[in-house]
Amino acid sequence: MDCPLCKLVAGDIKTKLYYQDKVVIAANCPTCGKPIIVLKRHTMKPNNFERVHMEMVPKELFGDTIKFRKKQRQILDHLHYHILGGNHA
């Protein structure tokens, strides 16, 4: 299990946890410390439900004004979005 996001999904949470369910987990990024939403399924191709869920959960947690950085920079094989703005202080 070399993927740090798979470790996060498996429960190896060393940062702040905001939310989790069967589909996603929201926690602070292990690399940059900013909030991220991670699809629990190890893939880069979410189905429609997963895609909508990944955007709705952070809006419920942090407010409708958040933005997402969807470009994968370091981890290229496990879908996650960085959450920018909002009330996650």
N, CA, C and O atoms as a CHARMM CRD file, in Angstrom:
* protein
*
  356
    1    1 MET  N      0.84900  -1.17900   0.00000 PROA 1      0.00000
    2    1 MET  CA     0.00000   0.00000   0.00000 PROA 1      0.00000
    3    1 MET  C      0.89300   1.24000   0.00000 PROA 1      0.00000
    4    1 MET  O      1.12000   1.84900   1.04500 PROA 1      0.00000
    5    2 ASP  N      1.38500   1.59800  -1.15000 PROA 2      0.00000
    6    2 ASP  CA     2.28600   2.73900  -1.27400 PROA 2      0.00000
    7    2 ASP  C      1.53900   4.06900  -1.39900 PROA 2      0.00000
    8    2 ASP  O      2.12500   5.12500  -1.16100 PROA 2      0.00000
    9    3 CYS  N      0.27600   4.03500  -1.76100 PROA 3      0.00000
   10    3 CYS  CA    -0.49400   5.25300  -1.97800 PROA 3      0.00000
   11    3 CYS  C     -0.86100   5.88300  -0.63000 PROA 3      0.00000
   12    3 CYS  O     -1.56000   5.25600   0.16600 PROA 3      0.00000
   13    4 PRO  N     -0.40200   7.11600  -0.36000 PROA 4      0.00000
   14    4 PRO  CA    -0.72900   7.74900   0.92000 PROA 4      0.00000
   15    4 PRO  C     -2.22700   7.98400   1.10100 PROA 4      0.00000
   16    4 PRO  O     -2.71000   8.01900   2.23200 PROA 4      0.00000
   17    5 LEU  N     -2.96000   8.14300   0.01400 PROA 5      0.00000
   18    5 LEU  CA    -4.41000   8.32800   0.16200 PROA 5      0.00000
   19    5 LEU  C     -5.09400   7.00600   0.47800 PROA 5      0.00000
   20    5 LEU  O     -6.11400   6.99700   1.16700 PROA 5      0.00000
   21    6 CYS  N     -4.56100   5.88900  -0.00700 PROA 6      0.00000
   22    6 CYS  CA    -5.10600   4.58500   0.38600 PROA 6      0.00000
   23    6 CYS  C     -4.88500   4.35800   1.88100 PROA 6      0.00000
   24    6 CYS  O     -5.73500   3.78300   2.56100 PROA 6      0.00000
   25    7 LYS  N     -3.74200   4.81000   2.38400 PROA 7      0.00000
   26    7 LYS  CA    -3.47900   4.69700   3.81800 PROA 7      0.00000
   27    7 LYS  C     -4.48300   5.53400   4.60700 PROA 7      0.00000
   28    7 LYS  O     -4.98900   5.09600   5.64000 PROA 7      0.00000
   29    8 LEU  N     -4.76900   6.73900   4.11400 PROA 8      0.00000
   30    8 LEU  CA    -5.75800   7.60700   4.75400 PROA 8      0.00000
   31    8 LEU  C     -7.12600   6.93300   4.76600 PROA 8      0.00000
   32    8 LEU  O     -7.80200   6.90200   5.79400 PROA 8      0.00000
   33    9 VAL  N     -7.52400   6.39800   3.62500 PROA 9      0.00000
   34    9 VAL  CA    -8.82300   5.72300   3.49800 PROA 9      0.00000
   35    9 VAL  C     -8.88700   4.50900   4.42900 PROA 9      0.00000
   36    9 VAL  O     -9.94100   4.21100   4.99100 PROA 9      0.00000
   37   10 ALA  N     -7.77200   3.81800   4.59000 PROA 10     0.00000
   38   10 ALA  CA    -7.73100   2.62600   5.43700 PROA 10     0.00000
   39   10 ALA  C     -7.75000   2.96200   6.92500 PROA 10     0.00000
   40   10 ALA  O     -7.81500   2.05700   7.75700 PROA 10     0.00000
   41   11 GLY  N     -7.69600   4.24300   7.27100 PROA 11     0.00000
   42   11 GLY  CA    -7.78700   4.63800   8.67800 PROA 11     0.00000
   43   11 GLY  C     -6.49800   5.16200   9.26700 PROA 11     0.00000
   44   11 GLY  O     -6.46400   5.50900  10.44800 PROA 11     0.00000
   45   12 ASP  N     -5.43700   5.23200   8.48500 PROA 12     0.00000
   46   12 ASP  CA    -4.16500   5.76900   8.95900 PROA 12     0.00000
   47   12 ASP  C     -4.21800   7.29100   8.82600 PROA 12     0.00000
   48   12 ASP  O     -3.56300   7.87900   7.96500 PROA 12     0.00000
   49   13 ILE  N     -5.01600   7.91300   9.70000 PROA 13     0.00000
   50   13 ILE  CA    -5.29600   9.34100   9.62100 PROA 13     0.00000
   51   13 ILE  C     -4.40100  10.07000  10.62000 PROA 13     0.00000
   52   13 ILE  O     -4.55600   9.93400  11.83300 PROA 13     0.00000
   53   14 LYS  N     -3.47700  10.83300  10.08900 PROA 14     0.00000
   54   14 LYS  CA    -2.54200  11.57400  10.94400 PROA 14     0.00000
   55   14 LYS  C     -2.80400  13.06900  10.88200 PROA 14     0.00000
   56   14 LYS  O     -2.05000  13.85900  11.45100 PROA 14     0.00000
   57   15 THR  N     -3.87500  13.46400  10.19000 PROA 15     0.00000
   58   15 THR  CA    -4.24700  14.86100  10.06500 PROA 15     0.00000
   59   15 THR  C     -5.66900  15.01700  10.58300 PROA 15     0.00000
   60   15 THR  O     -6.28300  14.04600  11.02600 PROA 15     0.00000
   61   16 LYS  N     -6.18600  16.22100  10.53000 PROA 16     0.00000
   62   16 LYS  CA    -7.54300  16.47800  10.99200 PROA 16     0.00000
   63   16 LYS  C     -8.56100  15.80100  10.07400 PROA 16     0.00000
   64   16 LYS  O     -8.51900  15.96200   8.85500 PROA 16     0.00000
   65   17 LEU  N     -9.46400  15.04900  10.67300 PROA 17     0.00000
   66   17 LEU  CA   -10.54600  14.38900   9.94900 PROA 17     0.00000
   67   17 LEU  C    -11.79600  15.24800  10.06600 PROA 17     0.00000
   68   17 LEU  O    -12.19500  15.62100  11.17000 PROA 17     0.00000
   69   18 TYR  N    -12.41600  15.56400   8.93300 PROA 18     0.00000
   70   18 TYR  CA   -13.63400  16.36700   8.92600 PROA 18     0.00000
   71   18 TYR  C    -14.88200  15.50700   8.75700 PROA 18     0.00000
   72   18 TYR  O    -15.92500  15.79400   9.34500 PROA 18     0.00000
   73   19 TYR  N    -14.77300  14.44800   7.94900 PROA 19     0.00000
   74   19 TYR  CA   -15.96800  13.67100   7.59300 PROA 19     0.00000
   75   19 TYR  C    -15.52700  12.40200   6.87300 PROA 19     0.00000
   76   19 TYR  O    -14.50000  12.37800   6.19500 PROA 19     0.00000
   77   20 GLN  N    -16.33000  11.34300   7.03600 PROA 20     0.00000
   78   20 GLN  CA   -16.16000  10.17800   6.17900 PROA 20     0.00000
   79   20 GLN  C    -17.44900   9.38500   6.12600 PROA 20     0.00000
   80   20 GLN  O    -18.23200   9.36300   7.07500 PROA 20     0.00000
   81   21 ASP  N    -17.64700   8.73900   4.99900 PROA 21     0.00000
   82   21 ASP  CA   -18.75200   7.81100   4.81500 PROA 21     0.00000
   83   21 ASP  C    -18.23500   6.67300   3.94500 PROA 21     0.00000
   84   21 ASP  O    -17.02100   6.50000   3.82900 PROA 21     0.00000
   85   22 LYS  N    -19.10400   5.90500   3.34000 PROA 22     0.00000
   86   22 LYS  CA   -18.65900   4.76300   2.53600 PROA 22     0.00000
   87   22 LYS  C    -18.02300   5.16200   1.21300 PROA 22     0.00000
   88   22 LYS  O    -17.34700   4.35000   0.58200 PROA 22     0.00000
   89   23 VAL  N    -18.23300   6.41600   0.78000 PROA 23     0.00000
   90   23 VAL  CA   -17.78300   6.85500  -0.54000 PROA 23     0.00000
   91   23 VAL  C    -16.56000   7.76100  -0.47100 PROA 23     0.00000
   92   23 VAL  O    -15.64300   7.61500  -1.27900 PROA 23     0.00000
   93   24 VAL  N    -16.53000   8.70000   0.48400 PROA 24     0.00000
   94   24 VAL  CA   -15.47000   9.71000   0.55200 PROA 24     0.00000
   95   24 VAL  C    -14.94800   9.88400   1.96900 PROA 24     0.00000
   96   24 VAL  O    -15.56900   9.46200   2.94400 PROA 24     0.00000
   97   25 ILE  N    -13.79400  10.51600   2.04900 PROA 25     0.00000
   98   25 ILE  CA   -13.25500  10.95700   3.32400 PROA 25     0.00000
   99   25 ILE  C    -12.74400  12.38400   3.12200 PROA 25     0.00000
  100   25 ILE  O    -12.09300  12.67900   2.12000 PROA 25     0.00000
  101   26 ALA  N    -13.04100  13.26000   4.07200 PROA 26     0.00000
  102   26 ALA  CA   -12.54600  14.64000   4.04100 PROA 26     0.00000
  103   26 ALA  C    -11.61500  14.81900   5.23200 PROA 26     0.00000
  104   26 ALA  O    -12.00200  14.61600   6.38300 PROA 26     0.00000
  105   27 ALA  N    -10.39000  15.19900   4.93100 PROA 27     0.00000
  106   27 ALA  CA    -9.37300  15.38500   5.96800 PROA 27     0.00000
  107   27 ALA  C     -8.36600  16.40800   5.45000 PROA 27     0.00000
  108   27 ALA  O     -8.43000  16.82700   4.29400 PROA 27     0.00000
  109   28 ASN  N     -7.44900  16.80100   6.30500 PROA 28     0.00000
  110   28 ASN  CA    -6.37600  17.66600   5.83600 PROA 28     0.00000
  111   28 ASN  C     -5.38900  16.83300   5.02800 PROA 28     0.00000
  112   28 ASN  O     -5.09400  15.69000   5.37700 PROA 28     0.00000
  113   29 CYS  N     -4.89200  17.40700   3.96500 PROA 29     0.00000
  114   29 CYS  CA    -3.94100  16.74500   3.07600 PROA 29     0.00000
  115   29 CYS  C     -2.67500  16.39100   3.85200 PROA 29     0.00000
  116   29 CYS  O     -2.12700  17.24000   4.55500 PROA 29     0.00000
  117   30 PRO  N     -2.20500  15.15400   3.73600 PROA 30     0.00000
  118   30 PRO  CA    -0.97300  14.78400   4.43100 PROA 30     0.00000
  119   30 PRO  C      0.25500  15.53100   3.92100 PROA 30     0.00000
  120   30 PRO  O      1.27400  15.58100   4.61100 PROA 30     0.00000
  121   31 THR  N      0.17400  16.10900   2.72700 PROA 31     0.00000
  122   31 THR  CA     1.31300  16.81900   2.14700 PROA 31     0.00000
  123   31 THR  C      1.28700  18.30800   2.45000 PROA 31     0.00000
  124   31 THR  O      2.27400  18.85900   2.93800 PROA 31     0.00000
  125   32 CYS  N      0.15500  18.97200   2.16100 PROA 32     0.00000
  126   32 CYS  CA     0.11400  20.43900   2.28800 PROA 32     0.00000
  127   32 CYS  C     -0.67900  20.93800   3.49200 PROA 32     0.00000
  128   32 CYS  O     -0.58900  22.11500   3.84000 PROA 32     0.00000
  129   33 GLY  N     -1.45000  20.06700   4.13300 PROA 33     0.00000
  130   33 GLY  CA    -2.20000  20.46400   5.31400 PROA 33     0.00000
  131   33 GLY  C     -3.53500  21.12000   5.04200 PROA 33     0.00000
  132   33 GLY  O     -4.26900  21.42100   5.98300 PROA 33     0.00000
  133   34 LYS  N     -3.87700  21.35400   3.77200 PROA 34     0.00000
  134   34 LYS  CA    -5.17500  21.94300   3.40300 PROA 34     0.00000
  135   34 LYS  C     -6.22000  20.82400   3.32100 PROA 34     0.00000
  136   34 LYS  O     -5.86400  19.66700   3.09900 PROA 34     0.00000
  137   35 PRO  N     -7.49700  21.15500   3.49600 PROA 35     0.00000
  138   35 PRO  CA    -8.53700  20.13400   3.39500 PROA 35     0.00000
  139   35 PRO  C     -8.62600  19.52600   1.99700 PROA 35     0.00000
  140   35 PRO  O     -8.47700  20.22000   0.99100 PROA 35     0.00000
  141   36 ILE  N     -8.86900  18.22900   1.95700 PROA 36     0.00000
  142   36 ILE  CA    -9.09100  17.51200   0.70800 PROA 36     0.00000
  143   36 ILE  C    -10.29700  16.60000   0.86400 PROA 36     0.00000
  144   36 ILE  O    -10.65800  16.20000   1.97000 PROA 36     0.00000
  145   37 ILE  N    -10.90000  16.28700  -0.24900 PROA 37     0.00000
  146   37 ILE  CA   -11.94700  15.26300  -0.28900 PROA 37     0.00000
  147   37 ILE  C    -11.38000  14.14200  -1.15500 PROA 37     0.00000
  148   37 ILE  O    -10.91300  14.38300  -2.26800 PROA 37     0.00000
  149   38 VAL  N    -11.42300  12.92500  -0.64000 PROA 38     0.00000
  150   38 VAL  CA   -10.80100  11.77800  -1.30100 PROA 38     0.00000
  151   38 VAL  C    -11.86900  10.73600  -1.59000 PROA 38     0.00000
  152   38 VAL  O    -12.63300  10.35800  -0.70200 PROA 38     0.00000
  153   39 LEU  N    -11.92000  10.28100  -2.81700 PROA 39     0.00000
  154   39 LEU  CA   -12.77500   9.16100  -3.16900 PROA 39     0.00000
  155   39 LEU  C    -12.14500   7.91400  -2.56200 PROA 39     0.00000
  156   39 LEU  O    -10.97000   7.63700  -2.80400 PROA 39     0.00000
  157   40 LYS  N    -12.91000   7.16100  -1.77700 PROA 40     0.00000
  158   40 LYS  CA   -12.33600   5.99800  -1.09900 PROA 40     0.00000
  159   40 LYS  C    -11.92000   4.90100  -2.08200 PROA 40     0.00000
  160   40 LYS  O    -10.96400   4.16700  -1.83100 PROA 40     0.00000
  161   41 ARG  N    -12.62500   4.79400  -3.17500 PROA 41     0.00000
  162   41 ARG  CA   -12.29100   3.78700  -4.17700 PROA 41     0.00000
  163   41 ARG  C    -11.04200   4.25100  -4.92300 PROA 41     0.00000
  164   41 ARG  O    -10.98000   5.39200  -5.38200 PROA 41     0.00000
  165   42 HSD  N    -10.05700   3.38100  -5.04300 PROA 42     0.00000
  166   42 HSD  CA    -8.79500   3.73300  -5.70000 PROA 42     0.00000
  167   42 HSD  C     -9.00100   3.73500  -7.21400 PROA 42     0.00000
  168   42 HSD  O     -8.89800   2.70500  -7.88000 PROA 42     0.00000
  169   43 THR  N     -9.29200   4.92400  -7.72900 PROA 43     0.00000
  170   43 THR  CA    -9.51400   5.10500  -9.15800 PROA 43     0.00000
  171   43 THR  C     -9.39900   6.58100  -9.49100 PROA 43     0.00000
  172   43 THR  O     -9.46000   7.43600  -8.60800 PROA 43     0.00000
  173   44 MET  N     -9.23600   6.86400 -10.74900 PROA 44     0.00000
  174   44 MET  CA    -9.29000   8.24300 -11.23800 PROA 44     0.00000
  175   44 MET  C    -10.57400   8.47500 -12.02400 PROA 44     0.00000
  176   44 MET  O    -10.77800   9.55900 -12.57100 PROA 44     0.00000
  177   45 LYS  N    -11.44200   7.46800 -12.08700 PROA 45     0.00000
  178   45 LYS  CA   -12.65700   7.55200 -12.88900 PROA 45     0.00000
  179   45 LYS  C    -13.88500   7.32000 -12.01100 PROA 45     0.00000
  180   45 LYS  O    -14.38900   6.19900 -11.92800 PROA 45     0.00000
  181   46 PRO  N    -14.36900   8.38200 -11.35300 PROA 46     0.00000
  182   46 PRO  CA   -15.55700   8.22000 -10.50900 PROA 46     0.00000
  183   46 PRO  C    -16.80600   8.05300 -11.36800 PROA 46     0.00000
  184   46 PRO  O    -16.86800   8.52700 -12.50200 PROA 46     0.00000
  185   47 ASN  N    -17.79700   7.37200 -10.80200 PROA 47     0.00000
  186   47 ASN  CA   -19.09300   7.33100 -11.48100 PROA 47     0.00000
  187   47 ASN  C    -19.81300   8.65000 -11.18200 PROA 47     0.00000
  188   47 ASN  O    -19.31500   9.46200 -10.40200 PROA 47     0.00000
  189   48 ASN  N    -20.96100   8.86500 -11.78700 PROA 48     0.00000
  190   48 ASN  CA   -21.66700  10.14400 -11.62400 PROA 48     0.00000
  191   48 ASN  C    -22.02900  10.42200 -10.17200 PROA 48     0.00000
  192   48 ASN  O    -21.87300  11.54900  -9.70400 PROA 48     0.00000
  193   49 PHE  N    -22.50900   9.41200  -9.45300 PROA 49     0.00000
  194   49 PHE  CA   -22.86100   9.60900  -8.04600 PROA 49     0.00000
  195   49 PHE  C    -21.63200  10.04300  -7.24500 PROA 49     0.00000
  196   49 PHE  O    -21.70100  10.99300  -6.46500 PROA 49     0.00000
  197   50 GLU  N    -20.51000   9.34800  -7.43800 PROA 50     0.00000
  198   50 GLU  CA   -19.29200   9.67500  -6.69900 PROA 50     0.00000
  199   50 GLU  C    -18.82300  11.09300  -7.00200 PROA 50     0.00000
  200   50 GLU  O    -18.40800  11.81600  -6.09700 PROA 50     0.00000
  201   51 ARG  N    -18.88600  11.49200  -8.26600 PROA 51     0.00000
  202   51 ARG  CA   -18.43900  12.83400  -8.67100 PROA 51     0.00000
  203   51 ARG  C    -19.28700  13.91200  -7.97700 PROA 51     0.00000
  204   51 ARG  O    -18.74400  14.87700  -7.43900 PROA 51     0.00000
  205   52 VAL  N    -20.59900  13.74800  -7.99100 PROA 52     0.00000
  206   52 VAL  CA   -21.49500  14.72100  -7.34700 PROA 52     0.00000
  207   52 VAL  C    -21.27200  14.71600  -5.83600 PROA 52     0.00000
  208   52 VAL  O    -21.21700  15.77600  -5.21300 PROA 52     0.00000
  209   53 HSD  N    -21.14500  13.54300  -5.25400 PROA 53     0.00000
  210   53 HSD  CA   -20.94200  13.40800  -3.80700 PROA 53     0.00000
  211   53 HSD  C    -19.63800  14.09500  -3.37300 PROA 53     0.00000
  212   53 HSD  O    -19.59000  14.73700  -2.32300 PROA 53     0.00000
  213   54 MET  N    -18.59000  13.95500  -4.18400 PROA 54     0.00000
  214   54 MET  CA   -17.30200  14.58300  -3.85600 PROA 54     0.00000
  215   54 MET  C    -17.38600  16.10300  -3.84300 PROA 54     0.00000
  216   54 MET  O    -16.57200  16.76200  -3.19700 PROA 54     0.00000
  217   55 GLU  N    -18.35200  16.65900  -4.54400 PROA 55     0.00000
  218   55 GLU  CA   -18.50500  18.11400  -4.55200 PROA 55     0.00000
  219   55 GLU  C    -19.53400  18.59300  -3.53500 PROA 55     0.00000
  220   55 GLU  O    -19.41600  19.70800  -3.02600 PROA 55     0.00000
  221   56 MET  N    -20.52600  17.78700  -3.23100 PROA 56     0.00000
  222   56 MET  CA   -21.57900  18.20400  -2.30200 PROA 56     0.00000
  223   56 MET  C    -21.12700  18.14200  -0.84300 PROA 56     0.00000
  224   56 MET  O    -21.43400  19.04700  -0.06600 PROA 56     0.00000
  225   57 VAL  N    -20.41300  17.10600  -0.46700 PROA 57     0.00000
  226   57 VAL  CA   -19.99300  16.96000   0.93400 PROA 57     0.00000
  227   57 VAL  C    -19.16000  18.15800   1.39900 PROA 57     0.00000
  228   57 VAL  O    -19.46100  18.71600   2.45400 PROA 57     0.00000
  229   58 PRO  N    -18.13100  18.57800   0.66300 PROA 58     0.00000
  230   58 PRO  CA   -17.36500  19.74900   1.12200 PROA 58     0.00000
  231   58 PRO  C    -18.19800  21.02400   1.20000 PROA 58     0.00000
  232   58 PRO  O    -17.96700  21.85600   2.07700 PROA 58     0.00000
  233   59 LYS  N    -19.16100  21.19000   0.29900 PROA 59     0.00000
  234   59 LYS  CA   -20.01900  22.37600   0.35900 PROA 59     0.00000
  235   59 LYS  C    -20.86300  22.36500   1.62200 PROA 59     0.00000
  236   59 LYS  O    -21.10000  23.41600   2.21800 PROA 59     0.00000
  237   60 GLU  N    -21.32000  21.19000   2.03700 PROA 60     0.00000
  238   60 GLU  CA   -22.08200  21.08900   3.28600 PROA 60     0.00000
  239   60 GLU  C    -21.17300  21.34400   4.49000 PROA 60     0.00000
  240   60 GLU  O    -21.60200  21.94200   5.47800 PROA 60     0.00000
  241   61 LEU  N    -19.93300  20.89700   4.40900 PROA 61     0.00000
  242   61 LEU  CA   -18.99900  21.07200   5.52500 PROA 61     0.00000
  243   61 LEU  C    -18.45300  22.49100   5.64200 PROA 61     0.00000
  244   61 LEU  O    -18.35700  23.03400   6.74300 PROA 61     0.00000
  245   62 PHE  N    -18.09200  23.09500   4.49900 PROA 62     0.00000
  246   62 PHE  CA   -17.32100  24.33200   4.51500 PROA 62     0.00000
  247   62 PHE  C    -18.02000  25.52400   3.88400 PROA 62     0.00000
  248   62 PHE  O    -17.47400  26.62800   3.89600 PROA 62     0.00000
  249   63 GLY  N    -19.21100  25.33300   3.33300 PROA 63     0.00000
  250   63 GLY  CA   -19.95500  26.43500   2.74000 PROA 63     0.00000
  251   63 GLY  C    -19.92900  26.40600   1.21800 PROA 63     0.00000
  252   63 GLY  O    -19.06000  25.79200   0.59900 PROA 63     0.00000
  253   64 ASP  N    -20.90800  27.08900   0.63800 PROA 64     0.00000
  254   64 ASP  CA   -21.08600  27.08800  -0.81700 PROA 64     0.00000
  255   64 ASP  C    -20.03600  27.89400  -1.56700 PROA 64     0.00000
  256   64 ASP  O    -19.95500  27.79600  -2.79200 PROA 64     0.00000
  257   65 THR  N    -19.23700  28.68200  -0.87700 PROA 65     0.00000
  258   65 THR  CA   -18.28300  29.54800  -1.57000 PROA 65     0.00000
  259   65 THR  C    -16.95700  28.85300  -1.86200 PROA 65     0.00000
  260   65 THR  O    -16.07100  29.46100  -2.46200 PROA 65     0.00000
  261   66 ILE  N    -16.80100  27.61100  -1.45800 PROA 66     0.00000
  262   66 ILE  CA   -15.52900  26.92300  -1.68700 PROA 66     0.00000
  263   66 ILE  C    -15.29000  26.69100  -3.17200 PROA 66     0.00000
  264   66 ILE  O    -16.21400  26.70100  -3.98600 PROA 66     0.00000
  265   67 LYS  N    -14.05200  26.48700  -3.48500 PROA 67     0.00000
  266   67 LYS  CA   -13.62700  26.10900  -4.83100 PROA 67     0.00000
  267   67 LYS  C    -12.80000  24.83000  -4.69600 PROA 67     0.00000
  268   67 LYS  O    -12.32100  24.49900  -3.61100 PROA 67     0.00000
  269   68 PHE  N    -12.64200  24.13400  -5.78800 PROA 68     0.00000
  270   68 PHE  CA   -11.86900  22.90000  -5.78700 PROA 68     0.00000
  271   68 PHE  C    -10.66100  23.04000  -6.70500 PROA 68     0.00000
  272   68 PHE  O    -10.75200  23.60700  -7.79400 PROA 68     0.00000
  273   69 ARG  N     -9.55000  22.52300  -6.25400 PROA 69     0.00000
  274   69 ARG  CA    -8.41400  22.32800  -7.14900 PROA 69     0.00000
  275   69 ARG  C     -8.42900  20.85600  -7.50400 PROA 69     0.00000
  276   69 ARG  O     -8.08100  20.00700  -6.68300 PROA 69     0.00000
  277   70 LYS  N     -8.82800  20.55900  -8.71400 PROA 70     0.00000
  278   70 LYS  CA    -9.02000  19.17300  -9.13900 PROA 70     0.00000
  279   70 LYS  C     -7.80400  18.59000  -9.84300 PROA 70     0.00000
  280   70 LYS  O     -7.75900  17.38700 -10.10400 PROA 70     0.00000
  281   71 LYS  N     -6.82500  19.41900 -10.15000 PROA 71     0.00000
  282   71 LYS  CA    -5.62000  18.91600 -10.81500 PROA 71     0.00000
  283   71 LYS  C     -4.80300  18.09000  -9.83400 PROA 71     0.00000
  284   71 LYS  O     -4.44500  18.55900  -8.75300 PROA 71     0.00000
  285   72 GLN  N     -4.51800  16.87200 -10.22000 PROA 72     0.00000
  286   72 GLN  CA    -3.71600  15.98100  -9.39400 PROA 72     0.00000
  287   72 GLN  C     -2.24300  16.32500  -9.62900 PROA 72     0.00000
  288   72 GLN  O     -1.77400  16.28100 -10.76600 PROA 72     0.00000
  289   73 ARG  N     -1.52000  16.66400  -8.57700 PROA 73     0.00000
  290   73 ARG  CA    -0.12400  17.08500  -8.73200 PROA 73     0.00000
  291   73 ARG  C      0.86200  15.98500  -8.35500 PROA 73     0.00000
  292   73 ARG  O      1.71900  15.62000  -9.16000 PROA 73     0.00000
  293   74 GLN  N      0.74900  15.45900  -7.15300 PROA 74     0.00000
  294   74 GLN  CA     1.71900  14.46300  -6.69300 PROA 74     0.00000
  295   74 GLN  C      1.15200  13.05100  -6.71400 PROA 74     0.00000
  296   74 GLN  O      1.85600  12.10500  -7.06800 PROA 74     0.00000
  297   75 ILE  N     -0.09200  12.90300  -6.34400 PROA 75     0.00000
  298   75 ILE  CA    -0.73000  11.59300  -6.32300 PROA 75     0.00000
  299   75 ILE  C     -1.63100  11.52500  -7.54700 PROA 75     0.00000
  300   75 ILE  O     -2.68900  12.15300  -7.59200 PROA 75     0.00000
  301   76 LEU  N     -1.20400  10.76500  -8.52400 PROA 76     0.00000
  302   76 LEU  CA    -1.86200  10.77600  -9.82400 PROA 76     0.00000
  303   76 LEU  C     -2.79600   9.59600 -10.04900 PROA 76     0.00000
  304   76 LEU  O     -3.39200   9.48500 -11.12100 PROA 76     0.00000
  305   77 ASP  N     -2.93800   8.71300  -9.06400 PROA 77     0.00000
  306   77 ASP  CA    -3.73300   7.51500  -9.29400 PROA 77     0.00000
  307   77 ASP  C     -4.84400   7.29400  -8.26200 PROA 77     0.00000
  308   77 ASP  O     -5.42900   6.21200  -8.21100 PROA 77     0.00000
  309   78 HSD  N     -5.13800   8.29700  -7.44600 PROA 78     0.00000
  310   78 HSD  CA    -6.21500   8.19500  -6.44700 PROA 78     0.00000
  311   78 HSD  C     -6.93800   9.53900  -6.42800 PROA 78     0.00000
  312   78 HSD  O     -6.38100  10.53500  -5.96600 PROA 78     0.00000
  313   79 LEU  N     -8.17000   9.57500  -6.92500 PROA 79     0.00000
  314   79 LEU  CA    -8.88200  10.83700  -7.11400 PROA 79     0.00000
  315   79 LEU  C     -9.10800  11.57700  -5.80000 PROA 79     0.00000
  316   79 LEU  O     -9.60800  11.01100  -4.82700 PROA 79     0.00000
  317   80 HSD  N     -8.73300  12.84100  -5.79400 PROA 80     0.00000
  318   80 HSD  CA    -8.94000  13.72200  -4.65600 PROA 80     0.00000
  319   80 HSD  C     -8.98100  15.15900  -5.15600 PROA 80     0.00000
  320   80 HSD  O     -8.37700  15.49800  -6.17400 PROA 80     0.00000
  321   81 TYR  N     -9.70200  15.98900  -4.42500 PROA 81     0.00000
  322   81 TYR  CA    -9.78200  17.41200  -4.74000 PROA 81     0.00000
  323   81 TYR  C     -9.32500  18.19000  -3.52500 PROA 81     0.00000
  324   81 TYR  O     -9.71700  17.87000  -2.40300 PROA 81     0.00000
  325   82 HSD  N     -8.50100  19.20800  -3.72800 PROA 82     0.00000
  326   82 HSD  CA    -8.16500  20.11900  -2.65700 PROA 82     0.00000
  327   82 HSD  C     -9.29600  21.14500  -2.54100 PROA 82     0.00000
  328   82 HSD  O     -9.84700  21.59800  -3.54500 PROA 82     0.00000
  329   83 ILE  N     -9.62600  21.49800  -1.31300 PROA 83     0.00000
  330   83 ILE  CA   -10.73000  22.41600  -1.03100 PROA 83     0.00000
  331   83 ILE  C    -10.13400  23.77800  -0.68800 PROA 83     0.00000
  332   83 ILE  O     -9.35200  23.91300   0.25300 PROA 83     0.00000
  333   84 LEU  N    -10.51600  24.76600  -1.45600 PROA 84     0.00000
  334   84 LEU  CA    -9.97600  26.11900  -1.28700 PROA 84     0.00000
  335   84 LEU  C    -11.07000  27.05700  -0.78600 PROA 84     0.00000
  336   84 LEU  O    -12.20500  27.00100  -1.25900 PROA 84     0.00000
  337   85 GLY  N    -10.73300  27.90700   0.16100 PROA 85     0.00000
  338   85 GLY  CA   -11.70300  28.84800   0.71300 PROA 85     0.00000
  339   85 GLY  C    -12.61800  28.16600   1.71500 PROA 85     0.00000
  340   85 GLY  O    -12.33900  27.06300   2.18400 PROA 85     0.00000
  341   86 GLY  N    -13.70400  28.83300   2.03000 PROA 86     0.00000
  342   86 GLY  CA   -14.67600  28.24600   2.95600 PROA 86     0.00000
  343   86 GLY  C    -14.30600  28.45700   4.41600 PROA 86     0.00000
  344   86 GLY  O    -13.36300  29.18200   4.73400 PROA 86     0.00000
  345   87 ASN  N    -15.05000  27.82400   5.28100 PROA 87     0.00000
  346   87 ASN  CA   -14.90200  28.02100   6.71900 PROA 87     0.00000
  347   87 ASN  C    -14.33500  26.78400   7.38800 PROA 87     0.00000
  348   87 ASN  O    -15.00400  26.17700   8.22400 PROA 87     0.00000
  349   88 HSD  N    -13.12600  26.40100   7.04200 PROA 88     0.00000
  350   88 HSD  CA   -12.51400  25.20600   7.61800 PROA 88     0.00000
  351   88 HSD  C    -11.33900  25.54700   8.53300 PROA 88     0.00000
  352   88 HSD  O    -10.39000  24.77200   8.64600 PROA 88     0.00000
  353   89 ALA  N    -11.40600  26.69600   9.17900 PROA 89     0.00000
  354   89 ALA  CA   -10.31600  27.13600  10.04900 PROA 89     0.00000
  355   89 ALA  C    -10.09000  26.18200  11.20000 PROA 89     0.00000
  356   89 ALA  O     -9.20700  26.40900  12.02600 PROA 89     0.00000
